[in-house]
Amino acid sequence: MRLWSLDPALLDRAALIACWREGLLAQKVLAGLTKGYTKHPQLERFRATPNPPAAIGHFLESLYIEATARGYNFDVTRITVRGVPVPPIPLHQDQLQYEHDWLVTKVRKRQPDWLDVLGGGPRAARSFTVVPGAVESWERIKEAAAKPKGASRPKSRSVKTEQGAKRPRELQDEVTTLRVTRARAKLEIKTE
């Protein structure tokens, strides 16, 4: 379950739709309507509010507003508590940055043109207020996004090809396997 703390306008299509779906699941969990995910750590922040159903409803409303602006057809009637003012949930600055970095990692693979939207840096969803602090205790850290700002990424080992260009080791291994397979196929053709 990923309930993004980022402004929904920053979420690419896949993240926005998944967040909506998982937010609806979180709403059911918080209402006691399901047996699964009851101890999911991302729900701690909603449970810590005076009115958890209103807090998750407020969160879902912001997703609905963004989806509508993009022309998606989210069913607003699935939000059980709507229009109730709730105090913003505190969100640590490092958590916001971590989620932004994690989304950048995912978007780089599935929708690189969305990186321009993320280039302005992280902004919190309207359900949250940013406060100084580290990554939240409930977060499950993923290595790809855990890199502190300014730190260098490990360099990919590379090897030289026959043409002199460098190629990452993993790709080189695939190329070598392909060449061996082709060589075996040629041998089989010649021996027949």
C-alpha positions, -999 to +999 in steps of 0.1 A: +000+000+000+014+034-010-006+064+002+015+092-013+020+122+009+029+142-023+006+167-039-016+146-062-007+170-091+029+154-089+016+119-093+019+103-127-011+084-140-001+050-125+006+065-090-026+086-090-048+056-099-030+033-075-032+058-047-069+062-052-075+024-052-053+020-021-069+050-004-103+034-008-089+002+008-074+023+036-109+038+041-124+004+045-096-007+069-101+024+091-139+018+091-133-018+103-149-032+071-120-056+062-098-080+080-067-073+058-041-045+062-054-036+097-018-032+109-004-015+078+021+011+090+010+039+066-024+040+083-008+051+116-009+088+106-046+086+098-054+067+130-035+094+150-060+121+140-091+129+160-113+117+132-097+090+110-126+085+086-127+123+080-089+124+076-089+096+049-119+112+033-101+145+030-071+127+015-093+109-010-110+141-019-077+157-030-071+127-052-106+129-067-101+167-075-068+160-093-083+130-112-112+151-123-089+179-135-071+153-157-104+139-171-104+107-152-137+093-139-132+085-102-164+077-083-167+104-056-196+085-040-171+059-028-157+084-003-177+078+028-169+110+047-167+141+026-165+178+032-155+176+069-127+200+078-098+182+094-065+196+108-036+188+085-016+158+095+021+165+104+045+151+078+083+151+082+103+170+056+126+140+050+096+118+045+083+141+018+117+142+001+120+104+003+086+099-014+096+124-041+128+106-047+110+072-048+084+085-073+112+099-095+128+064-095+095+048-105+086+075-131+120+073-147+112+037-157+075+039-166+069+075-178+101+095-183+083+125-198+066+130-164+100+139-148+095+175-159+065+177-136+086+164-107+115+187-114+101+215-092+107+194-061+083+179-036+051+195-024+028+179+002-008+170-004-033+193+012-040+167+039-006+172+053+015+200+069+053+197+065+074+198+097+111+193+102+121+157+108+134+124+095+117+098+074+086+086+092+089+055+114+062+038+095+080+040+061+096+009+046+128+022+031+136+012-005+172+015-015+167+032-048+151+063-031+170+062+002+201+080-012+206+113+007+205+144-014+239+152-030+253+117-024+267+099-054+251+068-067+272+036-070+287+034-105+277+006-127+306-017-135+312-017-173+333-035-198+347-025-232+331-040-263+348-049-295+340-015-308+356+002-278+324+015-263+316+008-227+286-013-218+272-020-183+283-055-170+247-067-168+241-058-204+274-073-214+264-106-198+232-107-218+251-099-251+275-127-243+247-152-237+230-141-270+263-146-289+268-180-274+232-190-284+237-177-320+270-196-323+254-228-311+225-223-336+251-218-365+269-250-354+236-269-354+228-256-389+262-266-403+261-301-388+227-310-402 
